[in-house]
């Protein structure tokens, strides 16, 4: 299937993909596949006003009824799974199974949110005053802006949007300027769900803005955007966070993940190898939960590195649309260049590099062999996150030393340990400073039922499952006096 056929199958017509100013290139072969229209900056204010008007209507719709819209969205996603997954592969370069898997995450969070629409529970609180009762109630927060990155071009929008909708909030989506086509496809799918839902859904409930940083800034700095959920680099987060905080807005920031695995002497090495390879090379190392640091006990390091070197050398690299391919392209040539620069720095620090060279596929994209790098210590380059398939390997002798190495980086998204020692496992769960902490499973592949995130550098943002919905609502404490008296301070008297 050609690129054009993929877009047409997803419902993107020529008038949607031609005639614009934003060029979209496929990482598969570097070819320009579309030129889409960018949202004029002066239109963003009108979109915000529509979102605010939609909020005043949507907040009054009963939450279970709001959940019905999300249920219809999940049905439409199921029907369009293959077509949307193919656009993810085309635009983000993910292998077919990962593109489909990302759409499945969208379906899963919709299913979760449908149930959540009947479970927006508050507490009843014991009052110290006779004849009084206290309770907490949860209320819709307001219009939400969702800013997403290229590496998960559709799943992250759905994590936020499914929860925001059932909580009573409209959503304005600003996708990465590298992946607008997936966003446009999602909006076509959402339009079908809205049409089936009927008149209870106000105009402006779901909107899409396309463009660069200036469009994103117009949302970030807007006082009527109650929540900004932004996923991307730590550089981006350092810009977004303070600007939202300056106007006392709320933000959810999911940023860097220089994720590590400790492999202890008791580890099941066969299981560990599978977990390492899946976590380190999946999506060509372009996940926020990709494994980037491997901290291995010195007694098993030589054996483990030998196994990993063999596994890395056998990985099929190439066209992500072809069956059997495990490693697709990097997003662009800039990512490849940053990877090569990081490997040069690692060599200068005394590292031994296995793999990592550009791969010749004849396709024209930025393909590389995943790199395994044995390091003498955790140098500066190891402490930085390079968004590419580089796995740094370091050795340890003492478990406390391993924990210290693990925690000694600014990023703290996901973490794991492979061990059969109960004491080590529990100590790791208590002392890892990451928002996700796993035992005998890699750091990637989070399920939607658990809240995702908690990145330590930003103070932690939580999306998806568990009680992440509270981030999209405001809490009020209510006190009701059902007695026939109003308690006053002792000794206070006055006539009424």
N, C-alpha and C positions, 0 to 999 in steps of 0.2 A: 504494500500500500504506500502510495506517495504521501509526502507531507500535505499536499493539497487535499487528498482523499481523506486523510485523518481529520483535518479541520472541518471539512464538509460533513463527515459522518457525525461530528459533534454538534452540528447545527450552526457552525460559524460560516456565514456567507461572505462573498467577496466584498460586499459593501461594508462589512465589519472588519475585514482583515486587510483592506487596501485603502490607499489614499490618505493615511495618517502620517505623523511625523516620528513616531516611535518604532524603530526597526527592531524586529524580534528575530533572533537567530537560534537555530536548533544546535545544541551541543553535539548532536549525533554526527553532523558533517560540517557544521559552521555555516550552513546555508541560511540566507534570509528567507523566512517563511511567511512574514507578514509585516505590514506597516500599519499600526493601529493609531487611532485618534486619541490624543491625550486630552484630559479634562482641563479646560481653561481655568486658570486660577480664579477668575472672577465668578465662576459657577459654583465654587466650593461653598461660599456663603449661602447661596440659595439651597444647596443640598442640605446644609446644616439646618436651615429653617424648616425644610420639609421633614427632616428627621425629628426636630423638636415638636412639630405639629403631629407627626405620627406617634410620638411618645405619649402625648396627652390622650390619644385615643387608645393605643395598645395597652397602656398600663391599666385601663379599666376593664379590659377583656379578662375573664376568669382564667387563671393559670392553666387549668386542665384544657380549656379551649385553645389557649396558646400552644399547648403541647400537641394539639391536633395538627397544627401547621407543620411542626417539626416531624410528626409521623408521616405526613404526606411528602415532605422533603426526603425522608429516608426511602420511601417507595420510589420516588423519581430517581434517586441516586442508584438504587438497585437496578432500575430499568436501564440506566445510562452508564453502568459501571465500566463496561468494556471501552466505550467511546471516550469517557473522561480519563480512564487510565491510559489510553493511547496518547491523549494530549499531554498528560504528565510526562510520559516517556519522550515524546517529541520535544517538549519545551524544557524539561529539567534533566533529561538524559538518563533517567532511571531505567533499570531493566524492567521488562514487562511485569514480572511478578511483583516488583516493588511499586510500580505504578498502580496496579490493581489493589495491592495491599493498602496503599494510601487511601484509595476510595473506600475500601472496607472500613478503615478507621472512621471515615465520615459517617458511614452507615451506623457503626457501633455507637458513636457519640450521640447520634440522633435517637437511637433506641434508648440510651441512658437518659437523655433529656426528657423523653416522653414520660418515663416513669417519674422523673424528678418533678415534673409539672404538678404532681399531686403530693409532693413531699417537701414543700418549702416551709419546713417546720421552724417554729420558735419555741422558746422555753416558757414555762410558768414558774415564777420565782416567789419564794416565801417572803411576805412582807413583815417588817417589824412592827407595823401599826395595826391595831385591831380593826376589823371590818374593812380591810384593804386587800387587794390582790395586785400583784405585778406580773406582767408578761412581756416578752419581747416579740415584736412583729417585724417582718421583712418586707421591704417595699422596693419597687423598681427604681433603678439608679438614674437612668437617663440615656441619651444617645451615646453609643459606644463606637469608637474608631478602632478598627483592627488592621494592623500593619504587618504584613507577612513577608517572609523571605523566599528565595527561589527554591531552596532545597526541600521544603515541604509546602508546595505551592497551593494545595487545597485542604489538607488535613487540619492545619492550624486555624484556618478560617472557620472550619466547621466546629472545632473544639470551642471556640469563642462564641460563634453565632448560635449554635444550638442552645447553649446555656443562656446567652443574652436574651434570646427570643422567649424562652419559657419564663425568664425572670421579668419580662415586660419591657425590654429595651430594643429600640431600633439599632441597626448596625450600618456603618459606612465602612467599606472595605477598600484599603489601598494596598494592592499587591506589589511585589517587587517589579521593577521595570524590566526585569529579565523574564518574567512569567505572567504577562497579562492575559495570554490566551486561555490558560487554565481558569483564571478568574472569570473571564467572559463566558466560558462554557458553564461554570457553576451558576452564574446568574441566569443563563438560559434555563437551566434545570430548576432553579428556584422560582423562576417566573411560572413554570408549569404547576408547581406546588401552590403558589399564591392564587393562581386562577382557579384551581380546584377548591381551595379553601373558601373563597368567596369574599363578600364585602366586609367581613370583620377585620380583614387585614388592610390597614390604611396605606395610602400612597406614601412612599418614602420610608417604608419599613426596612427594606434592604436596598442599599445603593452601592455603586461601584465608582471609584475615582481611579484614573490611570494617569501616571506621570512620575516625575522624579521627586527629589527631596523637597522642592518648594511646595508641592501639593501635600506631601506628608506634614510639612511644617504648618500649613494652614489648618490642619486638623489638630495637631499637637498643641498649638497655642490658642485654640478656640475656647473661650470660657464656657460655651454651651455644650461641649463634648465632655460628658461626665467621666468617661473611662477611656484611656488609650491603652490598648494591648498591643505591644510591639515585640516582634521576634526578629532577631538578626544578630549582627556583630556587637561586641562590647563597645566599639567605637560609636555605633549608632545609638546604643543605649545611653551612653554618656551625654549624648546630645538631647535625646528625647526625655530622659528622666528629669533633669533639672528644669526643663521648660514646662513640663506638666506640673511639677511640684511648685514652680513659681506662681502658678495661678491656683494652687491648692486643688488641682485635679487628682484623680486616682489613676495609677498606672499598674500594668502587669508587664514585666519585662522578662523575656526569655532570651538569654544571650549566649555567651560562650560556654563551651563544655570541654575542658581539657581533661577528659575522663580517664580514670586509671583503674587497673585491676591488679590486685595482689594475688600472687600464686604461691601458696604455702607448701611446705614439704609434703603434707598429707594429701594434696589435691589429686583428684582423678585427672591425670594428664590428657587422656583421650577426650574427656568432656571439656577440659580447659582449652585444648587446641580448637575444637569446634566453636566454642564460645568466642575465642579470640579472633579467629578468622572472620566469623560472621560479623562481629562488632567492629572490627578494624577496617574491613574492606567493603562492607555493604554500602551501597550508594557512593562508591568510590571515595569513602572517607568523608562524605559531605553531609553528615548528620550532626546535629548538636549533641547527640548521645554517642557519637563514634568513639571507639576505644583509641586513645592516643598515647597512653603511658602504661607500660607493663613492668611491674615491680615483682621480681622473681627471686625466690630463695636461692642462695648460691649453690645449694646441694643439688638442685634440679635444673639450674639455668642452662647448662650446656645441652642437656637432653631436650629441653623444651625449645630452645632456639633452633636446634637441628630439625626438629619436627616442623616448626613454623617455616623455616627456610624452604624445606621441601614442599610444604603446602602452598606457599606463596608462588613458587616457581611453576606450579601446575594450574594456576588460576586462569580460566578463559577470559581474555580481554577483547572487547570489540563492540559490535553493533548491539545496543541494548534491546533491540526488537527481536533478535534472533534467539531461538531456544538454545539453552546451554551456556549463554553468556552470563558471567557472574560479576564482571567489573566493566561498567560502562565508562563514559567520558567524564572529565571534569567539566564544569559549567562553561569555561572559556579558557583562552590562552593565558590570560592573566593569572588564573588559578594555577595553571601548570608552571608558570614562571615563579610564582611565590613558593611553590613546592620545591622547585630546584634550588632556589635561593636558601630555603631552610635546610635542605640536605647539605649544601656547601658549608653552612654555618656549623652543622653537626660534625662534619668531617674536620673542620678547623678546631673543634672542641675535643677532638680525639675519638669521635664516633666511627664505628665500622658500619657501612651501609650495604645492605643486601637488597638488590632491586632498585626501584625508584626511577628508572630511566624512562624517557618518552617511548611509547609503544607505537610501532608502525602498523596501522590497520588499513591504510589506503582509503579511509573514509573522510579525512580532512578535519576531524574534531581534535580536541585536546585529550588524547589518551595517554595514560601512564601506567607503568607497572607499580603496584603497591610496594612501599618501602618498609623494610624492617631494619632498625638502626640500633646497634648495641652501643650504649653510652657509658662512659666511665663515671658519670654522675648526672645530677639533674641541673644542667646548665641553663642559661637564659633561654636558649632556643627551645628547650624542652618545656619550659614554663610558659611559653607562648602557644596559642592555638593556631596551627596552620590548617586551613580547611581543605585537607587533601589526605590521601591514604598513607600517612606516615605513622608508624608505631615505634616509639622509643622504648628500648628495653634496658632496665637497670637492675642491679643485683642488690640483695640485702642479706644480712646475717641474723639480725634480731628483729622480732615482730614490732617492737616499739619504733625501731628505725624505719620499718616499712610504713607504719602509720604516719610518721612524721614526713616522710617523702610524699606520701599520698596527699596530705593536707597542705603541703607547702607551695601551693600555686593559688593565684587569685580566683580562678574559676572553680565552681563547685556544683555542677549540675547533676551528674550521675556517677556512680561508683560501684565497685563490686570486689568480692574476694572469692577465690576458689580454695576451699579447705574442707576437710572432713573432721576438723578439730572444733568441737562445740565452743570451747573457750575463745578460740581465735575468731570464730564467726560472730559470737555475741559481742566481743570487744570491738570488732570492726563496726557492727551495727550501731554501737553506742558512740563511737569516736570518729567515724567518717563525717566530714563536714558538708556533705552533699545532700541535695534534696531527694535524690533517689539512691538507695543503698541496697545492693543485692548480694545474695550468697549463692554460689554455684550456678550463676547465670550472668551473662555479659551485661554491660551498661546500656545497651540499646534495645529497642523493641518494647517500649513501655506500653502497658495496656490502658485503655481509656477509663477503666473503673477506678484507677488510682489517680489522684491529682498529680499532674505532671509539672515538674519545675522545682522551684525552691533554690534557684541559682544564688550562691552565697555572695557574689560580688555586688548584686543589686538589692540584697535584702530579701530576695525570694518573691517570685511571682508564681501563682498556681493556676493552671488551666485544666480542663477536662473533667475528671471524675471527683469522687470523694465529696468534700464540702467546698470545692472550688467555686460553686455557684454563689457563695456568699460575697465573692469579689465583685459580682455584677449587681449587687443589691445594697441598699442601705438599711441599717437596723435601727429600730426605735424601741425604747423601753416605755411601756404604758402602765400607769397606775390608776386603778379604779377604786374609788371609795364607795362601798355599798352600805356603809353604816349611816346612822342618823346624826353624826357629829363630825366636826372637823378638828382634829387634834391641833393644839397650839403649843408653843413653847411654854414650859412650866412658869406659872406666875404672870403670864400675859393676859390682861383682861381689857375689853373695850365693849361699848354698846353698839348694837346693830339695829 
